[in-house]
Amino acid sequence: MAWKIEMKMMMMMILLLGVVLVEGTTTSSKAKAKAKATVIKGGAPHRNAYATMMYMGTPRDYEFYVATRVMLRSLAKLKVDADLVVIASLDVPLRWVQAMEQEDGAKVVRVENLNNPYKKQANFDWRFMLTMNKIYVWSLVDYDRVVMLDSDNIFLQKTDELFQCGQFCAVFINPCVFHTGLFVLQPSMEVFKDMVHELENERDNPDGADQGFIGGYFPNLLDRPMFHPPTNGTKLNGTYRLPLGYQMDASYYYLKLRWSVPCGPNSVITFPSAPWLKPWYWWSWPVLPLGISWHERRLQTLGYGAEMAAVLIQLVLYVGLLAVTRLARPNMSKLWYRRVDKSSTLMQMALKLVAIWSIIAAYVVPFFLIPRTVHPVLGWTLYLLASFALSSVSTNAFLLPMLPVLAPWVGILGALLVMAFPWYPDGIVRAISVLGYAFVCAPFIWASIVKVMTSLQVSLEKEAFFPRLGDSTPPPGINKLC
């Protein structure tokens, strides 16, 4: 019966993977066709621009490249009346630059990395080593106004009214510090040169990044009036605070599981969270409910064609591993038989460690092999397939009972379903439900661990490992699943 359960579970996962792969590939092809149609050549020049920046030197360069392209295409889909500009350092790969220019319709401005003089500060975070490149946006003097963006923004609607704001406008998502993930500015070479001068003189900067530097350059913004776009379309002068609806921190959403921001239009979502919880990672959903929103936009714009080759290779690998394990099961245990002196405690301990680490690896290794930016449904399905395949190897190699070894697998699947449940009234009920599920599962997981350790000890006591040369038949009954 155990092998029938394995086969049914395997077939269900393969079917789900196939559906997602077909959808992802089809959507990617459509997205490319739409992107080419969106790029307008020879049109009238725009007086305003949406800009973002890109630089190299972090472990997550590719992920931010993908995020930038999704944001560019999302803006193009909204038919914004502005140019799309990417301020890219000289070391950004040429193929990335060409993709953004030719496929995404962006104008790429190549710049040299600005030196960050704050890298010797005690609290300096090396992730922000090159974020000072953001001040290059003041050098885009071909435009009247520029909206500067980080790549982790999700646009819910067009925000062209921001081009009516003054010389500098930003949002306070923190009560006392404005956020540089989105701000409006009037380009000026005079301001740009002054900023570079202040940077070289190591102007006081509490965090050593663009946030602290720009915040210190505009210290009185908190006392400025709130921006309200004039109905006649004229541009304002001066500095203004932007309503919170232009930078809605994703953490605000998780309390009520809906947006309820009274200040201005609910236009832009930002994710100023830990780097590994950015929305483009496949594990971001359903852990964080808003992660799926970013992937919906990628599915509608860029697609997932870039990751499909790696996903298909892993799919074939894991399905092949399951098939080999299934076919080799009757003879697999013969490879492990040999009479060992019962006093060989060291050997038994080593075998225990190998068995335990193989089970742990079955749940940890796939997490690092799956392409980080695939769709969450595809990512989690591939993870479950991989952990199931690798667990089956441990189960058969060390003669362990299948269900206890798969207890974490079932627990992870259940946790995903609990977190993905779409009808929670608010975030508090959701958090209590997840904690309740974990509390209920804990005794079963512990019992499974005890069962696995007991079964492993029984196998060792049967001396069922490493066959003698010439031995062809294992002890009777040893092939049975525990």
WOFEN-V877163 format. One record per run of one state. SS is the DSSP state (~ for helix, > for strand, _ for the rest). FROM is the first residue (numbers start at 1). LEN is the number of residues. If there is no record, write none. Layout:
BEGIN
SS_FROM_LEN / SS_FROM_LEN
END
This chain:
BEGIN
__1_1 / ~_2_37 / __39_9 / >_48_7 / __55_6 / ~_61_17 / __78_5 / >_83_7 / __90_4 / ~_94_9 / __103_4 / >_107_5 / __112_14 / ~_126_3 / __129_2 / ~_131_9 / __140_5 / >_145_5 / __150_3 / >_153_3 / __156_4 / ~_160_5 / __165_3 / >_168_4 / __172_7 / >_179_7 / __186_3 / ~_189_12 / __201_9 / ~_210_8 / __218_3 / ~_221_3 / __224_2 / >_226_1 / __227_12 / >_239_4 / __243_1 / ~_244_3 / __247_1 / >_248_2 / ~_250_7 / __257_11 / >_268_3 / __271_4 / ~_275_3 / __278_6 / ~_284_4 / __288_3 / ~_291_10 / __301_4 / ~_305_32 / __337_1 / >_338_1 / __339_6 / ~_345_25 / __370_6 / ~_376_22 / __398_4 / ~_402_4 / __406_1 / ~_407_14 / __421_6 / ~_427_35 / __462_2 / >_464_1 / __465_18
END
